[in-house]
Amino acid sequence: MIGKLVVLAAGGTGGHLFPAQALAETLVKRGFRVHLMTDERVRDYGKSFPAEKTHVVPSASPSLKRPLGLLKLFRGYRAAKAILKIENPVAVVGFGGYPSFPPIYAAAALGIPSAVHEQNAVLGRANKMLSSKVNAVAASFASMVGLPEEARTKLVLTGNPVRAVALKEKAAPYPSGPMFNLLVFGGSQGAKFFSDFIPSVFAEMPEGLRKKIVLTQQCRDEDLVRVRAAYVELGIAADLQAFFSDMPQRIAGSHLVISRSGASTIAELGVIGRPAIMVPLPHAIDNDQLRNAQSFAGVGAGWVCPQNELEPQAFAELLARLIGDAAGLKKASESALSHGKPDAAERLADVVENIIAHKKAA
């Protein structure tokens, strides 16, 4: 087929696949062909991925304490190596998660140029182990924790690519009007926590302020009925769904977001330009969400609220203060734009073309 092939390797969750999808969209526009190498979870998250082929390869966490996992990784490496020999790509790009191990190691063994992209402000364990094997390490944040000293010469700041559907809302005008549009979401674990916590926050607010709020909130299916009933009793206009397919448009239509602080969330908030109260996922091994949130808040774009410190009345007071400070929120939305990198996919595509060019010149 016409066009040079690039293989993208990513764990099969949205956090890894969404930036990989954004790069794929950009590479296709530049005339490349794209294949995806991932794990079984891609069936849930990869339906719109613009890949000619999707290769599911075995993977597992590399640990000497789990010999069966190491055996599975070796099987994945052999499978990836066989695929790469047949497909003959000009580059392989990993996006973290253990499914990126076999393809990157296979690329290194075959002398194929490779790179890894880190979505978070902390270098993930998989990318940290792969950093010695690749030609470039692409970073989403200007300051990244955990990069080995020997890999610093490979570091390139690109930002975290966002999908075309989010780029359509780039720098969306900040909403105006008498009502206050509040958006609450947070993935499966975040949705559960917010379903339990946010109704208790609104219960602490004066009735007049509650009636000013137009709420959009992600809830788990099993929580929808009870949360909806709570908001009816509190007199809050609420659109509750388990999944929003138009999340970037929902972000653009909001005055303020309450969310977790995963890498893709921070990237889309920055590109669209919306302030956020961020409740990082607690107990994360690398504390990556906390550092993501601190980076976003550090430019004046949001507020970090550790989950174990939250109390309904204090949170209600914070929310009331922000709702009453339209000028402050608008300024925070402008600060969010300063954190975003809408050209991240283009920058990352440049990295891919550079490692290909260096291979040719060698």
SVG drawing of the C-alpha trace seen along z (x, -y; Angstrom):
<svg xmlns="http://www.w3.org/2000/svg" viewBox="-38 -40 63 59">
<polyline fill="none" stroke="black" stroke-width="0.4" points="0.0,0.0 1.0,-3.6 2.3,-5.5 4.9,-4.8 3.7,-2.8 4.0,-3.9 2.9,-1.5 1.5,-3.1 1.6,-1.0 -0.7,-1.9 -2.4,-0.4 -6.1,0.1 -7.6,-2.6 -8.7,-6.0 -5.8,-7.8 -3.3,-6.0 -5.4,-5.6 -6.8,-9.2 -3.4,-10.8 -2.4,-8.0 -5.5,-8.6 -4.7,-12.3 -1.3,-11.4 -2.8,-8.9 -5.2,-11.5 -2.2,-13.9 0.0,-11.2 -2.7,-10.1 -3.1,-13.8 0.7,-13.8 0.4,-10.8 1.4,-8.0 -0.4,-4.8 -1.1,-3.8 -1.4,-0.4 -2.3,-0.1 -0.7,2.5 -2.5,2.8 -4.4,5.2 -7.9,6.6 -9.4,3.4 -9.2,1.7 -12.6,3.1 -14.1,0.6 -12.0,-2.5 -10.6,-2.1 -13.7,-2.0 -12.9,-5.3 -9.2,-4.8 -8.0,-5.5 -5.8,-2.4 -5.7,-0.2 -5.0,2.8 -5.2,3.4 -2.8,6.0 -3.6,7.4 -0.5,8.7 0.0,10.4 1.3,8.1 1.7,8.0 3.4,6.1 7.1,7.0 7.9,8.3 10.3,11.1 7.6,11.9 5.3,12.9 7.0,15.4 3.8,16.1 3.6,12.3 7.2,12.3 6.4,15.3 3.4,13.5 5.5,10.5 8.1,12.6 5.3,14.1 4.1,10.6 7.6,9.6 7.9,12.5 4.5,11.8 5.3,8.0 8.6,8.8 7.0,11.2 4.4,8.5 6.9,5.8 9.0,7.9 6.0,8.5 4.6,5.0 8.0,3.2 7.1,-0.1 9.4,-3.2 8.8,-4.0 7.1,-2.7 5.7,-5.1 4.6,-3.9 2.1,-5.7 2.7,-3.9 1.0,-1.0 2.5,2.4 1.1,3.3 3.7,0.8 6.6,3.0 6.6,5.8 6.4,3.4 9.1,1.0 11.5,3.8 10.8,5.5 11.5,2.3 14.8,1.8 15.8,5.4 15.0,4.8 16.7,1.3 13.4,-0.5 13.3,-4.1 11.1,-4.5 9.8,-7.0 7.6,-7.0 5.1,-9.7 4.3,-10.4 0.9,-11.9 1.4,-12.7 3.7,-15.0 5.3,-11.9 7.1,-9.4 5.1,-6.2 6.8,-3.0 6.5,-1.4 7.9,-4.5 10.7,-4.8 11.8,-1.3 11.5,-1.9 13.3,-5.3 16.7,-3.6 15.5,-1.7 14.0,-4.6 15.3,-7.5 13.0,-10.2 11.0,-10.8 8.1,-13.2 6.7,-15.0 3.3,-16.6 4.4,-18.8 7.2,-21.3 8.4,-19.7 8.4,-15.9 9.3,-13.8 11.2,-10.5 13.1,-10.8 16.4,-8.9 19.4,-11.2 20.7,-9.2 17.5,-9.9 17.4,-13.7 19.1,-14.3 16.2,-12.5 13.5,-14.7 11.2,-16.8 8.3,-18.9 5.2,-18.3 2.2,-18.6 -0.5,-15.9 -2.3,-15.5 -6.1,-15.8 -8.5,-14.3 -10.0,-16.3 -13.3,-16.4 -11.7,-18.4 -9.7,-20.6 -13.0,-21.7 -13.7,-23.5 -10.3,-25.1 -10.3,-28.4 -14.2,-28.4 -15.7,-31.7 -16.4,-31.7 -20.2,-31.4 -22.3,-34.3 -25.8,-34.5 -27.6,-34.5 -27.3,-30.8 -24.1,-29.0 -23.2,-25.9 -21.3,-23.4 -19.8,-20.2 -18.9,-17.3 -17.1,-14.2 -14.3,-11.8 -14.2,-8.4 -15.7,-5.4 -14.0,-5.9 -14.5,-9.6 -18.1,-9.3 -18.8,-7.1 -17.1,-9.5 -18.8,-12.6 -22.2,-10.9 -21.8,-10.4 -20.2,-13.8 -21.6,-16.5 -25.3,-16.2 -24.1,-16.8 -22.3,-19.9 -25.4,-21.4 -27.4,-20.6 -25.1,-23.1 -25.8,-25.9 -28.5,-28.5 -31.6,-27.7 -31.2,-30.9 -27.7,-29.9 -28.7,-26.3 -31.4,-27.6 -28.8,-29.5 -26.9,-26.3 -27.4,-24.2 -25.6,-20.9 -24.2,-18.3 -22.8,-15.3 -21.4,-11.9 -22.8,-9.1 -22.5,-5.4 -25.6,-3.6 -26.4,-2.2 -26.2,-5.7 -28.4,-7.6 -31.8,-7.1 -30.7,-8.1 -28.6,-11.1 -31.4,-12.4 -33.8,-12.1 -31.4,-14.1 -31.2,-16.9 -34.9,-17.0 -35.4,-17.4 -32.7,-20.2 -34.3,-22.0 -31.2,-21.7 -31.6,-21.4 -29.4,-18.5 -28.5,-16.4 -27.1,-13.1 -25.7,-10.4 -23.3,-7.5 -21.4,-8.6 -21.2,-11.8 -20.1,-11.2 -19.9,-15.0 -17.7,-15.8 -15.5,-18.4 -18.7,-20.4 -19.9,-20.0 -16.6,-21.4 -16.9,-24.3 -20.4,-25.1 -19.4,-25.1 -18.3,-28.0 -16.5,-25.7 -15.5,-22.0 -15.2,-19.7 -13.2,-16.6 -10.3,-14.2 -7.0,-15.3 -6.1,-12.6 -3.7,-13.7 -6.4,-13.8 -8.7,-15.8 -6.0,-18.4 -5.1,-18.5 -8.6,-19.1 -9.3,-21.7 -6.2,-23.6 -7.0,-23.5 -10.7,-24.5 -9.8,-26.9 -11.9,-26.1 -11.1,-26.4 -11.4,-23.4 -11.7,-22.3 -9.6,-19.1 -9.9,-16.2 -6.9,-13.9 -7.4,-10.2 -6.2,-9.2 -3.7,-6.4 -2.2,-6.5 1.2,-4.7 3.0,-7.6 0.8,-10.4 0.6,-11.5 -2.9,-13.0 -1.8,-15.2 1.2,-16.5 -1.0,-17.1 -3.4,-19.1 -0.6,-21.1 0.8,-22.0 -2.6,-23.2 -3.4,-25.1 0.1,-26.6 -0.7,-28.8 -3.9,-30.1 -6.2,-27.8 -7.7,-25.8 -7.9,-24.6 -6.6,-21.4 -8.7,-19.6 -7.3,-16.3 -10.1,-13.9 -9.2,-12.9 -9.5,-16.6 -12.9,-17.3 -15.8,-18.4 -19.2,-19.3 -19.6,-22.7 -16.1,-24.0 -16.5,-22.8 -19.8,-24.5 -18.2,-27.7 -15.5,-27.4 -18.0,-26.7 -20.2,-29.7 -17.2,-32.0 -16.2,-31.0 -19.8,-31.2 -19.9,-34.8 -16.6,-35.7 -17.3,-35.8 -14.3,-38.0 -12.0,-35.6 -13.3,-32.5 -12.9,-34.2 -9.3,-35.1 -8.8,-31.4 -10.1,-30.3 -7.5,-32.4 -4.8,-30.9 -6.1,-27.5 -5.4,-28.3 -1.8,-29.3 -1.4,-25.7 -2.9,-24.0 -1.0,-22.9 -3.4,-22.6 -0.5,-21.8 0.7,-18.9 -0.2,-16.3 1.7,-18.3 4.7,-18.5 4.6,-14.8 4.3,-14.1 7.4,-16.2 9.2,-14.0 8.2,-10.9 9.4,-12.4 12.7,-13.5 13.6,-10.0 12.8,-8.6 15.0,-11.2 17.9,-10.5 17.7,-6.8 18.0,-7.5 20.9,-9.9 22.8,-7.4"/>
</svg>
